[in-house]
Amino acid sequence: MNRSRHLTAAVLVLSLLPQAAFASDAQCSLRLDEGWARLPPMEMPVLGGFGILVNPCGTDASVTGASSPDFEEVQVHETRHEDGMMRMRQVESLAVPATGSATLEPGGLHLMLMRPVRALESGDEVKVVFTLADGGTVPATLEVR
């Protein structure tokens, strides 16, 4: 009799595993780790935003934009070395692979935080919301340095 109960319990647990995996994916969310924004050396209407976009989910994610209540405009940019010059351009879509990451860093992919709506100092925090291709959003915080 005791063996029958263990077998029934094992069958029940195994039958719930696919549902548990689905629930885990449904709750999965992109996040920004180590977020920070760099103050320019002199007063300028733009700051750079950096960090690591982490995708712990089993499906790829695509960032299609960003916004912030602390800035009039936020864009995802890429710096590239072309024809002997460093050039910056806006990126329409930033892929973050399943169970992977995308690094926003000086000299590479980064956020352009344009026209702050308030004076910012080192140690302040600014809020950013990433927009995803699937319509979802990802809130993040950047520490001003």
C-alpha positions in Angstrom: 0.0 0.0 0.0 2.8 2.4 0.9 4.5 1.8 -2.5 1.2 2.6 -4.3 1.1 6.0 -2.6 4.6 6.8 -3.6 3.9 5.8 -7.2 0.8 7.9 -7.3 2.7 10.9 -5.8 5.5 10.4 -8.3 3.0 10.3 -11.3 1.3 13.4 -10.0 4.6 15.3 -9.6 5.7 14.3 -13.1 2.4 15.3 -14.6 2.8 18.8 -13.1 6.3 19.5 -14.3 5.3 20.7 -17.8 2.8 23.1 -16.2 5.5 24.4 -13.8 7.9 25.1 -16.7 5.2 27.0 -18.5 4.4 29.1 -15.4 8.1 29.8 -15.0 8.3 31.1 -18.7 5.1 33.2 -18.3 6.7 34.9 -15.2 10.1 35.3 -16.9 11.2 38.9 -17.4 14.1 40.8 -18.8 16.0 43.0 -16.3 18.8 45.5 -16.2 21.7 44.7 -13.9 24.4 47.2 -12.8 22.6 50.2 -14.4 24.4 53.6 -14.3 24.4 56.9 -16.1 27.5 59.0 -16.7 27.5 62.7 -16.0 29.3 64.6 -18.7 32.5 66.4 -17.6 30.8 69.7 -18.4 27.2 70.7 -18.5 25.6 69.1 -21.6 22.0 68.1 -22.4 22.9 64.4 -22.8 24.1 61.5 -20.6 25.1 58.0 -21.5 23.3 55.1 -19.9 24.8 51.7 -19.3 24.3 48.3 -17.7 23.7 44.6 -18.6 20.3 43.6 -20.0 19.8 40.0 -18.8 17.3 37.6 -20.3 16.8 34.6 -18.1 13.9 33.4 -20.2 13.8 30.6 -22.7 12.9 32.9 -25.6 14.7 35.8 -27.3 13.7 39.3 -26.4 13.9 42.5 -28.5 14.2 46.0 -27.0 12.6 48.5 -29.4 12.8 51.6 -27.4 13.1 53.3 -24.0 11.7 56.3 -22.1 12.2 58.0 -18.8 10.3 60.5 -16.7 13.7 62.1 -16.0 14.5 62.9 -19.7 12.7 64.3 -22.7 14.0 61.5 -24.9 15.8 58.2 -24.6 17.3 56.3 -27.5 19.3 53.1 -27.8 22.5 53.9 -29.7 25.5 52.0 -31.0 29.1 53.4 -31.4 31.0 52.0 -34.3 34.4 52.6 -35.8 33.9 53.4 -39.5 36.3 54.8 -42.0 38.7 55.8 -39.3 36.1 57.7 -37.3 33.9 56.8 -34.3 30.2 57.1 -35.4 27.1 56.8 -33.3 23.7 55.8 -34.6 20.3 54.9 -33.2 19.5 51.2 -33.0 15.9 50.4 -33.9 15.9 47.0 -32.2 18.3 45.4 -29.7 18.2 41.6 -29.5 18.8 40.0 -26.1 19.2 36.2 -26.7 17.3 33.6 -24.6 19.3 32.8 -21.4 21.8 35.5 -22.5 22.5 39.2 -22.1 23.4 42.4 -24.0 25.9 44.8 -22.5 25.3 48.6 -22.7 28.8 50.1 -22.3 30.8 53.1 -23.2 32.1 52.8 -26.8 29.4 50.2 -27.7 25.7 49.8 -27.3 24.4 52.4 -24.8 21.4 54.6 -23.9 21.4 58.3 -25.0 19.5 60.1 -22.2 18.7 63.4 -23.8 17.5 66.7 -22.2 17.2 66.0 -18.5 14.1 67.5 -17.0 15.8 68.2 -13.7 19.4 68.9 -12.5 21.2 65.6 -11.8 24.1 65.0 -9.5 26.3 62.0 -8.7 24.4 59.6 -6.6 21.0 60.4 -8.0 18.8 57.7 -9.4 16.9 57.9 -12.7 14.1 55.6 -13.9 14.1 54.1 -17.4 11.5 51.9 -19.0 12.5 49.7 -21.9 9.9 48.8 -24.4 9.9 45.3 -25.9 8.8 44.1 -29.4 6.1 42.0 -27.8 4.5 45.1 -26.2 5.9 44.4 -22.7 7.9 46.9 -20.7 10.9 46.5 -18.3 11.4 49.1 -15.6 15.0 49.9 -14.6 17.0 52.2 -12.4 20.3 53.9 -13.3 22.6 55.4 -10.7 24.1 58.7 -11.8 27.9 58.7 -11.5 
